[in-house]
């Protein structure tokens, strides 16, 4: 229980980071951001009237809690059907809110935007030749 309680700020930061990246990609032709500086305008657009996002964290607090691989390509992960895990908590605590895992949020966004196939292409399966019964 204590692990989860300590992880709540990271869970909110992960959710917020996912929202920031999705907002950025939506405004930049699905391009992956190149650094935190790219996400500042998204934070300014997404924050509520109190100046914070849903977790009550400032932009710098999110930045200090979350590691993002700025060289990642979610499109390549989709194309090659490989896991996409480019946003992680610096603390190592992986408590997340249901439906708010940022890497999954990005993949879902790309699928909805039409930038990626909704399902993997059909793979051909090797089959054995049919056995012919004779009398």
DSSP file (Angstrom, degrees, kcal/mol; ACC not computed):
  #  RESIDUE AA STRUCTURE BP1 BP2  ACC     N-H-->O    O-->H-N    N-H-->O    O-->H-N    TCO  KAPPA ALPHA  PHI   PSI    X-CA   Y-CA   Z-CA
    1    1 A X     >        0   0    0      0, 0.0     4,-2.5     0, 0.0     5,-0.2   0.000 360.0 360.0 360.0 -42.3    0.0    0.0    0.0
    2    2 A X  H  >  +     0   0    0      1,-0.2     4,-2.6     2,-0.2     5,-0.2   0.879 360.0  56.8 -62.1 -37.7    2.8    2.4    0.9
    3    3 A X  H  > S+     0   0    0      1,-0.2     4,-1.2     2,-0.2    -1,-0.2   0.913 109.3  45.9 -58.4 -44.0    4.4    1.7   -2.6
    4    4 A X  H  > S+     0   0    0      2,-0.2     4,-0.8     1,-0.2    -2,-0.2   0.924 111.5  50.8 -67.1 -44.7    1.2    2.8   -4.3
    5    5 A X  H >< S+     0   0    0     -4,-2.5     3,-0.8     1,-0.2     4,-0.4   0.908 111.4  47.9 -60.8 -41.4    0.8    5.9   -2.1
    6    6 A X  H 3< S+     0   0    0     -4,-2.6     4,-0.4     1,-0.2     3,-0.3   0.790 110.6  54.6 -67.9 -25.5    4.4    6.9   -2.9
    7    7 A X  H 3X S+     0   0    0     -4,-1.2     4,-2.7    -5,-0.2    -1,-0.2   0.574  81.2  90.2 -85.5  -8.9    3.7    6.3   -6.5
    8    8 A X  H <X S+     0   0    0     -3,-0.8     4,-2.5    -4,-0.8     5,-0.2   0.907  86.0  49.6 -58.5 -45.5    0.7    8.5   -6.9
    9    9 A X  H  > S+     0   0    0     -4,-0.4     4,-2.3    -3,-0.3    -1,-0.2   0.905 113.9  47.3 -60.4 -37.0    2.6   11.7   -7.9
   10   10 A X  H  > S+     0   0    0     -4,-0.4     4,-2.8     2,-0.2    -2,-0.2   0.884 108.8  54.6 -68.5 -37.2    4.5    9.6  -10.5
   11   11 A X  H  X S+     0   0    0     -4,-2.7     4,-2.2     2,-0.2    86,-0.4   0.924 111.7  44.2 -61.8 -43.7    1.2    8.1  -11.7
   12   12 A X  H  X S+     0   0    0     -4,-2.5     4,-3.0     2,-0.2    43,-0.2   0.909 113.0  51.4 -65.7 -41.2   -0.2   11.6  -12.2
   13   13 A X  H  X S+     0   0    0     -4,-2.3     4,-2.6    -5,-0.2    -2,-0.2   0.886 109.7  50.0 -63.9 -38.4    3.0   12.8  -13.9
   14   14 A X  H  X S+     0   0    0     -4,-2.8     4,-2.4     2,-0.2    -1,-0.2   0.940 112.4  47.0 -64.1 -46.4    3.0    9.8  -16.2
   15   15 A X  H  X S+     0   0    0     -4,-2.2     4,-2.3     1,-0.2    -2,-0.2   0.937 114.1  47.5 -59.7 -47.9   -0.7   10.6  -17.2
   16   16 A X  H  X S+     0   0    0     -4,-3.0     4,-2.6     1,-0.2    -1,-0.2   0.898 110.1  52.5 -61.7 -41.4    0.2   14.2  -17.7
   17   17 A X  H  X S+     0   0    0     -4,-2.6     4,-2.5     2,-0.2     5,-0.2   0.910 108.6  51.0 -62.0 -41.7    3.2   13.4  -19.8
   18   18 A X  H  X S+     0   0    0     -4,-2.4     4,-2.6     1,-0.2     5,-0.2   0.928 110.7  48.5 -60.1 -45.0    1.1   11.2  -22.0
   19   19 A X  H  X S+     0   0    0     -4,-2.3     4,-2.6     1,-0.2    -2,-0.2   0.902 111.1  50.9 -61.3 -41.2   -1.4   14.0  -22.4
   20   20 A X  H  X S+     0   0    0     -4,-2.6     4,-2.6     2,-0.2    -2,-0.2   0.926 112.3  45.1 -63.5 -44.9    1.4   16.5  -23.2
   21   21 A X  H  X S+     0   0    0     -4,-2.5     4,-3.0     2,-0.2     5,-0.2   0.916 113.8  49.2 -67.4 -42.3    3.0   14.2  -25.9
   22   22 A X  H  X S+     0   0    0     -4,-2.6     4,-2.4    -5,-0.2    -2,-0.2   0.921 112.3  48.9 -62.7 -42.7   -0.4   13.4  -27.5
   23   23 A X  H  X S+     0   0    0     -4,-2.6     4,-1.2    -5,-0.2    -2,-0.2   0.938 113.2  47.5 -60.6 -46.3   -1.3   17.1  -27.6
   24   24 A X  H >X S+     0   0    0     -4,-2.6     3,-0.7     1,-0.2     4,-0.7   0.942 112.8  47.5 -60.0 -49.1    2.1   17.9  -29.1
   25   25 A X  H ><>S+     0   0    0     -4,-3.0     5,-2.8     1,-0.3     3,-0.8   0.878 107.8  56.8 -62.9 -37.3    1.8   15.2  -31.7
   26   26 A X  H 3<5S+     0   0    0     -4,-2.4     3,-0.3     1,-0.2    -1,-0.3   0.782 112.3  41.8 -63.3 -26.8   -1.7   16.2  -32.6
   27   27 A X  H <<5S+     0   0    0     -4,-1.2    -1,-0.2    -3,-0.7    -2,-0.2   0.474 115.6  50.3 -97.8  -4.4   -0.5   19.7  -33.4
   28   28 A X  T X<5S-     0   0    0     -3,-0.8     3,-2.0    -4,-0.7    -1,-0.2  -0.217 118.5 -91.8-132.6  44.4    2.7   18.7  -35.2
   29   29 A X  T 3 5S-     0   0    0     -3,-0.3    -3,-0.2     1,-0.3    -4,-0.1   0.848  83.8 -58.6  52.3  41.9    1.6   16.1  -37.8
   30   30 A X  T 3 <S+     0   0    0     -5,-2.8    -1,-0.3     1,-0.2     2,-0.2   0.651  93.1 156.5  65.2  17.8    2.2   13.1  -35.4
   31   31 A X    <   -     0   0    0     -3,-2.0     2,-0.2    -6,-0.4    -1,-0.2  -0.541  45.7-118.1 -75.2 139.5    5.9   14.1  -35.0
   32   32 A X        -     0   0    0     -2,-0.2    -1,-0.1    40,-0.1    38,-0.0  -0.575  35.5-107.7 -74.1 136.5    7.6   12.9  -31.8
   33   33 A X        -     0   0    0     -2,-0.2    -1,-0.1     1,-0.1     3,-0.1  -0.273  17.4-147.2 -64.9 154.1    8.8   15.8  -29.6
   34   34 A X  S    S-     0   0    0      1,-0.3     2,-0.3    37,-0.1    -1,-0.1   0.515  70.0 -17.7-101.2  -6.8   12.6   16.4  -29.5
   35   35 A X  S >> S-     0   0    0      1,-0.1     3,-1.2    34,-0.1     4,-0.7  -0.970  76.9 -80.0 179.2 172.3   12.8   17.7  -25.9
   36   36 A X  H >> S+     0   0    0     -2,-0.3     3,-1.0     1,-0.3     4,-0.9   0.817 119.3  67.8 -58.7 -31.1   10.9   19.1  -22.9
   37   37 A X  H >> S+     0   0    0      1,-0.3     3,-0.5     2,-0.2     4,-0.5   0.855  95.4  56.4 -59.6 -33.6   11.0   22.5  -24.5
   38   38 A X  H <4 S+     0   0    0     -3,-1.2     4,-0.4     1,-0.2    -1,-0.3   0.809 106.5  50.8 -64.9 -29.0    8.6   21.2  -27.2
   39   39 A X  H <X S+     0   0    0     -3,-1.0     4,-2.3    -4,-0.7    -1,-0.2   0.617  85.4  84.7 -88.3 -12.8    6.1   20.2  -24.6
   40   40 A X  H <X S+     0   0    0     -4,-0.9     4,-2.4    -3,-0.5     5,-0.2   0.919  90.5  49.4 -57.5 -46.2    5.9   23.5  -22.7
   41   41 A X  H  X S+     0   0    0     -4,-0.5     4,-1.8    -3,-0.3    -1,-0.2   0.865 110.0  52.5 -62.2 -32.7    3.3   25.0  -25.0
   42   42 A X  H  > S+     0   0    0     -4,-0.4     4,-2.4     2,-0.2    -1,-0.2   0.896 108.1  50.6 -67.5 -39.2    1.2   21.8  -24.6
   43   43 A X  H  X S+     0   0    0     -4,-2.3     4,-2.3     1,-0.2    -2,-0.2   0.940 109.9  50.2 -61.2 -45.9    1.4   22.2  -20.9
   44   44 A X  H  < S+     0   0    0     -4,-2.4    -1,-0.2     1,-0.2    -2,-0.2   0.855 114.7  44.5 -61.2 -34.7    0.3   25.8  -21.2
   45   45 A X  H  < S+     0   0    0     -4,-1.8    -1,-0.2    -5,-0.2    -2,-0.2   0.821 118.6  41.9 -77.7 -32.0   -2.6   24.6  -23.4
   46   46 A X  H  < S+     0   0    0     -4,-2.4    -2,-0.2    -5,-0.1    -3,-0.2   0.702  87.7 104.9 -91.5 -21.3   -3.6   21.6  -21.2
   47   47 A X     <  -     0   0    0     -4,-2.3     6,-0.3    -5,-0.2     2,-0.0  -0.228  68.8-120.4 -66.3 152.3   -3.4   23.0  -17.7
   48   48 A X    >   -     0   0    0      4,-3.3     3,-2.1     1,-0.1    -1,-0.1  -0.141  39.6 -82.8 -80.4-179.1   -6.5   23.9  -15.8
   49   49 A X  T 3  S+     0   0    0      1,-0.3    -1,-0.1     2,-0.1    -2,-0.1   0.737 126.8  62.0 -59.1 -25.2   -7.5   27.3  -14.5
   50   50 A X  T 3  S-     0   0    0      2,-0.2    -1,-0.3     1,-0.0     3,-0.1   0.472 118.5-108.0 -83.4   0.0   -5.3   26.7  -11.4
   51   51 A X  S <  S+     0   0    0     -3,-2.1     2,-0.3     1,-0.3    -2,-0.1   0.503  88.0  92.2  90.5   4.3   -2.2   26.5  -13.5
   52   52 A X        -     0   0    0      6,-0.1    -4,-3.3     1,-0.1    -1,-0.3  -0.803  69.7-122.8-124.6 166.4   -1.7   22.7  -13.0
   53   53 A X    >   -     0   0    0      4,-0.9     3,-1.8    -2,-0.3    -6,-0.1  -0.195  58.9 -67.0 -92.1-164.8   -2.7   19.6  -14.8
   54   54 A X  T 3  S+     0   0    0      1,-0.3   -41,-0.1     2,-0.1   -42,-0.1   0.777 132.1  52.4 -62.5 -28.1   -4.7   16.8  -13.2
   55   55 A X  T 3  S-     0   0    0    -43,-0.2    -1,-0.3     2,-0.1   -42,-0.1   0.469 108.5-117.8 -87.0  -0.4   -2.0   15.8  -10.8
   56   56 A X    <   +     0   0    0     -3,-1.8     2,-0.3     1,-0.3    -2,-0.1   0.717  69.4 138.1  72.6  19.7   -1.4   19.2   -9.4
   57   57 A X        -     0   0    0    -48,-0.1    -4,-0.9   -45,-0.1    -1,-0.3  -0.750  51.1-127.7-100.9 146.2    2.2   19.2  -10.7
   58   58 A X     >  -     0   0    0     -2,-0.3     4,-2.2    -6,-0.1     5,-0.2  -0.334  34.0-101.9 -77.5 169.5    4.0   22.0  -12.4
   59   59 A X  H  > S+     0   0    0      1,-0.2     4,-2.6     2,-0.2     5,-0.2   0.924 124.8  49.7 -57.9 -45.4    5.7   21.5  -15.7
   60   60 A X  H  > S+     0   0    0      1,-0.2     4,-2.2     2,-0.2    -1,-0.2   0.848 108.1  53.4 -66.0 -33.2    9.1   21.3  -14.0
   61   61 A X  H  > S+     0   0    0      2,-0.2     4,-1.2     1,-0.2    -1,-0.2   0.909 110.7  46.4 -67.1 -40.8    7.7   18.7  -11.5
   62   62 A X  H >X S+     0   0    0     -4,-2.2     4,-1.8     1,-0.2     3,-0.6   0.946 112.8  50.9 -62.3 -46.8    6.5   16.5  -14.3
   63   63 A X  H 3< S+     0   0    0     -4,-2.6    -2,-0.2     1,-0.2    -1,-0.2   0.870 110.1  49.2 -58.2 -39.7    9.8   17.0  -16.1
   64   64 A X  H 3< S+     0   0    0     -4,-2.2    -1,-0.2     1,-0.2    -2,-0.2   0.730 115.6  43.5 -74.5 -21.6   11.8   16.0  -12.9
   65   65 A X  H << S+     0   0    0     -4,-1.2    25,-3.1    -3,-0.6    26,-0.5   0.699 107.8  62.8 -94.2 -22.0    9.6   12.9  -12.4
   66   66 A X  E  <  -A   89   0A   0     -4,-1.8     2,-0.5    23,-0.3    23,-0.2  -0.877  59.6-156.0-118.9 137.4    9.5   11.5  -16.0
   67   67 A X  E     -A   88   0A   0     21,-3.3    21,-2.5    -2,-0.4     2,-0.4  -0.923  14.6-171.0-105.7 130.4   12.1   10.3  -18.4
   68   68 A X  E     -A   87   0A   0     -2,-0.5     2,-1.0    19,-0.2    19,-0.2  -0.988  23.9-133.8-124.1 131.5   11.3   10.5  -22.1
   69   69 A X    >   -     0   0    0     17,-2.4     3,-1.5    -2,-0.4   -34,-0.1  -0.744  19.4-166.4 -80.6 105.6   13.4    8.9  -24.9
   70   70 A X  T 3  S+     0   0    0     -2,-1.0    -1,-0.2     1,-0.3   -38,-0.0   0.558  83.1  57.1 -75.1  -7.7   13.5   11.8  -27.3
   71   71 A X  T 3  S+     0   0    0     15,-0.1    -1,-0.3     2,-0.0   -37,-0.1   0.273  82.9 120.4-103.1   9.8   14.8    9.6  -30.1
   72   72 A X    <   -     0   0    0     -3,-1.5     2,-0.3    14,-0.1   -40,-0.1  -0.239  48.3-156.2 -73.2 161.1   11.9    7.2  -29.9
   73   73 A X     >  -     0   0    0      1,-0.1     4,-1.9   -42,-0.0     3,-0.3  -0.809  11.4-177.0-139.4  97.5    9.5    6.4  -32.8
   74   74 A X  H  > S+     0   0    0     -2,-0.3     4,-2.2     1,-0.2     5,-0.2   0.839  88.2  60.3 -62.3 -29.8    6.1    5.1  -31.8
   75   75 A X  H  > S+     0   0    0      1,-0.2     4,-2.6     2,-0.2    -1,-0.2   0.910 104.8  47.9 -63.3 -41.3    5.3    4.8  -35.5
   76   76 A X  H  > S+     0   0    0     -3,-0.3     4,-2.5     2,-0.2    -1,-0.2   0.888 108.7  54.3 -66.1 -37.9    8.3    2.3  -35.9
   77   77 A X  H  X>S+     0   0    0     -4,-1.9     5,-2.4     1,-0.2     4,-0.5   0.916 112.0  44.5 -61.4 -42.0    7.1    0.4  -32.9
   78   78 A X  H ><5S+     0   0    0     -4,-2.2     3,-0.7     3,-0.2    -2,-0.2   0.920 112.7  51.0 -66.6 -44.0    3.7    0.0  -34.5
   79   79 A X  H 3<5S+     0   0    0     -4,-2.6    -2,-0.2     1,-0.2    -1,-0.2   0.888 119.4  35.7 -60.8 -40.7    5.1   -0.9  -37.9
   80   80 A X  H 3<5S-     0   0    0     -4,-2.5    -1,-0.2    -5,-0.2    -2,-0.2   0.375 107.0-123.1 -97.6   3.6    7.4   -3.6  -36.5
   81   81 A X  T <<5 +     0   0    0     -3,-0.7     2,-0.3    -4,-0.5    -3,-0.2   0.901  61.9 143.8  56.2  45.3    4.9   -4.7  -33.8
   82   82 A X      < -     0   0    0     -5,-2.4    -1,-0.2    -6,-0.2    -2,-0.1  -0.836  58.2 -91.1-112.1 152.7    7.4   -4.1  -31.0
   83   83 A X        -     0   0    0     -2,-0.3     2,-0.6     1,-0.1    -1,-0.1  -0.287  34.0-143.1 -60.7 144.6    6.5   -2.8  -27.5
   84   84 A X        +     0   0    0    -12,-0.0     2,-0.1    -7,-0.0    23,-0.1  -0.943  35.3 152.4-113.5 112.1    6.7    0.9  -27.1
   85   85 A X        +     0   0    0     -2,-0.6     3,-0.1     1,-0.1    -2,-0.1  -0.583  18.9 131.1-138.0  71.2    8.1    2.0  -23.7
   86   86 A X        +     0   0    0     -2,-0.1   -17,-2.4     1,-0.1     2,-0.5   0.477  60.6  65.2-106.1  -4.5    9.7    5.4  -24.2
   87   87 A X  E     +A   68   0A   0    -19,-0.2     2,-0.3    -3,-0.1    16,-0.3  -0.978  64.9 158.0-120.7 119.1    8.1    7.3  -21.2
   88   88 A X  E     -A   67   0A   0    -21,-2.5   -21,-3.3    -2,-0.5     2,-0.3  -0.948  43.8-102.9-138.5 155.3    9.0    6.0  -17.8
   89   89 A X  E >   -A   66   0A   0     -2,-0.3     3,-0.9   -23,-0.2   -23,-0.3  -0.616  22.5-139.9 -77.7 137.9    9.1    7.3  -14.2
   90   90 A X  T 3  S+     0   0    0    -25,-3.1    -1,-0.1    -2,-0.3   -24,-0.1   0.804 100.7  60.7 -64.4 -28.6   12.6    8.3  -13.0
   91   91 A X  T 3  S-     0   0    0    -26,-0.5    -1,-0.2     2,-0.2     3,-0.1   0.697 105.6-125.5 -74.0 -19.1   11.8    6.8   -9.6
   92   92 A X    <   +     0   0    0     -3,-0.9     2,-0.5     1,-0.3    -2,-0.1   0.339  68.0 132.8  86.9  -7.8   11.2    3.3  -11.0
   93   93 A X        -     0   0    0      1,-0.1    -1,-0.3   -87,-0.1    -2,-0.2  -0.670  40.0-165.9 -78.6 125.0    7.8    3.2   -9.4
   94   94 A X        +     0   0    0     -2,-0.5     2,-0.4    -3,-0.1    -1,-0.1  -0.045  33.7 140.4-108.1  32.4    5.4    2.0  -12.0
   95   95 A X        +     0   0    0    -92,-0.2     2,-0.3   -91,-0.0    -2,-0.1  -0.618  28.1 172.3 -70.5 127.7    2.1    2.8  -10.3
   96   96 A X        -     0   0    0     -2,-0.4     2,-0.3   -82,-0.1     5,-0.1  -0.940  35.9-108.5-135.7 159.3   -0.3    4.1  -13.0
   97   97 A X    >   -     0   0    0    -86,-0.4     3,-2.4    -2,-0.3     2,-0.1  -0.671  50.8 -94.5 -82.2 141.6   -3.9    5.1  -13.3
   98   98 A X  T 3  S+     0   0    0     -2,-0.3    -1,-0.1     1,-0.3     0, 0.0  -0.347 112.1  11.0 -58.5 130.7   -6.0    2.7  -15.3
   99   99 A X  T 3  S+     0   0    0     -2,-0.1    -1,-0.3     1,-0.0    -2,-0.0   0.531 110.5  91.0  78.8   6.4   -6.2    3.9  -18.9
  100  100 A X    <   +     0   0    0     -3,-2.4     2,-0.7     4,-0.0    -3,-0.2   0.025  39.2 132.6-125.5  27.2   -3.5    6.4  -18.4
  101  101 A X     >  -     0   0    0      1,-0.2     4,-2.3    -5,-0.1     3,-0.4  -0.727  52.7-143.4 -77.5 119.0   -0.2    4.6  -19.2
  102  102 A X  H  > S+     0   0    0     -2,-0.7     4,-2.1     1,-0.2     5,-0.2   0.828  94.0  52.7 -62.0 -36.9    1.4    7.2  -21.5
  103  103 A X  H  > S+     0   0    0    -16,-0.3     4,-2.0     1,-0.2    -1,-0.2   0.915 113.0  45.3 -64.5 -41.2    3.0    4.8  -23.9
  104  104 A X  H  > S+     0   0    0     -3,-0.4     4,-2.8     2,-0.2    -2,-0.2   0.867 108.9  57.1 -67.5 -36.6   -0.3    3.1  -24.5
  105  105 A X  H  X S+     0   0    0     -4,-2.3     4,-2.3     1,-0.2    -2,-0.2   0.905 108.2  47.5 -59.7 -41.0   -2.0    6.5  -24.8
  106  106 A X  H  X S+     0   0    0     -4,-2.1     4,-2.5     2,-0.2    -2,-0.2   0.918 112.1  48.2 -68.4 -44.2    0.4    7.5  -27.6
  107  107 A X  H  X S+     0   0    0     -4,-2.0     4,-2.3     2,-0.2    -2,-0.2   0.922 112.9  48.8 -62.8 -43.4   -0.2    4.2  -29.5
  108  108 A X  H  X S+     0   0    0     -4,-2.8     4,-2.5     1,-0.2    -2,-0.2   0.906 109.8  52.4 -62.4 -41.1   -3.9    4.6  -29.1
  109  109 A X  H  X S+     0   0    0     -4,-2.3     4,-2.4    -5,-0.2     6,-0.2   0.940 109.8  48.5 -58.9 -47.6   -3.7    8.2  -30.4
  110  110 A X  H  X>S+     0   0    0     -4,-2.5     5,-1.6     1,-0.2     6,-1.0   0.889 111.6  49.6 -63.2 -39.0   -1.8    7.1  -33.5
  111  111 A X  H ><5S+     0   0    0     -4,-2.3     3,-0.7     1,-0.2    -1,-0.2   0.923 113.3  46.0 -64.9 -42.9   -4.3    4.3  -34.2
  112  112 A X  H 3<5S+     0   0    0     -4,-2.5    -2,-0.2     1,-0.2    -1,-0.2   0.844 109.5  54.9 -68.2 -33.2   -7.2    6.7  -33.9
  113  113 A X  H 3<5S-     0   0    0     -4,-2.4    -1,-0.2    -5,-0.2    -2,-0.2   0.606 113.6-116.9 -77.2  -9.8   -5.5    9.4  -36.0
  114  114 A X  T <<5S+     0   0    0     -3,-0.7    -3,-0.2    -4,-0.6    -2,-0.1   0.532  84.0 119.6  86.4   5.7   -5.1    6.9  -38.8
  115  115 A X  S   <S+     0   0    0     -5,-1.6     2,-0.3    -6,-0.2    -4,-0.2   0.584  78.3  27.9 -79.0  -8.7   -1.3    7.1  -38.6
  116  116 A X  S    S-     0   0    0     -6,-1.0    -2,-0.2    -5,-0.2    -1,-0.1  -0.990  94.4 -91.2-149.2 152.8   -1.0    3.5  -37.8
  117  117 A X        -     0   0    0     -2,-0.3    -5,-0.1     1,-0.1    -6,-0.1  -0.390  29.3-134.7 -65.4 143.9   -3.0    0.3  -38.5
  118  118 A X  S    S+     0   0    0     -7,-0.1     2,-0.3     1,-0.1    -1,-0.1   0.827  89.2  17.7 -68.7 -31.9   -5.6   -0.5  -35.9
  119  119 A X  S    S-     0   0    0     -8,-0.1    -1,-0.1     3,-0.0     3,-0.1  -0.956  96.4 -89.4-136.7 155.6   -4.5   -4.2  -35.9
  120  120 A X        -     0   0    0     -2,-0.3     3,-0.1     1,-0.1   -41,-0.1  -0.296  55.2 -96.0 -61.2 149.5   -1.5   -6.0  -37.1
  121  121 A X        -     0   0    0      1,-0.1     2,-0.1    -4,-0.0    -1,-0.1  -0.275  50.8 -87.1 -62.9 154.5   -1.6   -7.2  -40.7
  122  122 A X        -     0   0    0     -3,-0.1     2,-0.4     1,-0.1    -1,-0.1  -0.410  44.0-145.0 -62.9 133.8   -2.7  -10.7  -41.2
  123  123 A X        -     0   0    0     -2,-0.1     2,-0.3    -3,-0.1    -1,-0.1  -0.835  14.0-120.7-101.6 139.3    0.2  -13.0  -41.0
  124  124 A X        -     0   0    0     -2,-0.4     2,-0.5     1,-0.0    -1,-0.0  -0.571  25.5-146.3 -78.6 143.1    0.3  -16.1  -43.2
  125  125 A X        -     0   0    0     -2,-0.3     2,-0.2     0, 0.0    -1,-0.0  -0.913  15.9-118.4-113.3 133.2    0.5  -19.3  -41.4
  126  126 A X        -     0   0    0     -2,-0.5     2,-0.3     1,-0.0     0, 0.0  -0.509  37.8-168.3 -67.0 132.4    2.4  -22.3  -42.7
  127  127 A X        -     0   0    0     -2,-0.2     2,-0.2     3,-0.0     3,-0.1  -0.892  21.7-115.3-123.5 155.3    0.0  -25.1  -43.2
  128  128 A X        -     0   0    0     -2,-0.3     3,-0.1     1,-0.1     2,-0.0  -0.595  44.6 -95.7 -82.0 148.5    0.5  -28.8  -43.9
  129  129 A X        -     0   0    0     -2,-0.2    -1,-0.1     1,-0.1     2,-0.0  -0.360  49.2 -97.8 -61.8 145.0   -0.8  -30.1  -47.1
  130  130 A X        -     0   0    0      1,-0.1     2,-0.5    -3,-0.1    -1,-0.1  -0.356  35.2-123.5 -63.6 141.6   -4.2  -31.6  -46.9
  131  131 A X        -     0   0    0     -3,-0.1     2,-0.6    -2,-0.0    -1,-0.1  -0.752  21.1-141.8 -87.6 130.4   -4.3  -35.3  -46.6
  132  132 A X        -     0   0    0     -2,-0.5     2,-0.4     2,-0.0    -1,-0.0  -0.825   9.6-142.3 -97.3 126.2   -6.3  -37.0  -49.2
  133  133 A X        -     0   0    0     -2,-0.6     2,-0.3     2,-0.0    -2,-0.0  -0.695  19.0-169.1 -86.5 135.5   -8.3  -40.0  -48.2
  134  134 A X              0   0    0     -2,-0.4    -2,-0.0     1,-0.1     0, 0.0  -0.922 360.0 360.0-123.3 152.6   -8.5  -42.8  -50.6
  135  135 A X              0   0    0     -2,-0.3    -1,-0.1     0, 0.0    -2,-0.0   0.446 360.0 360.0 -80.5 360.0  -10.8  -45.9  -50.6
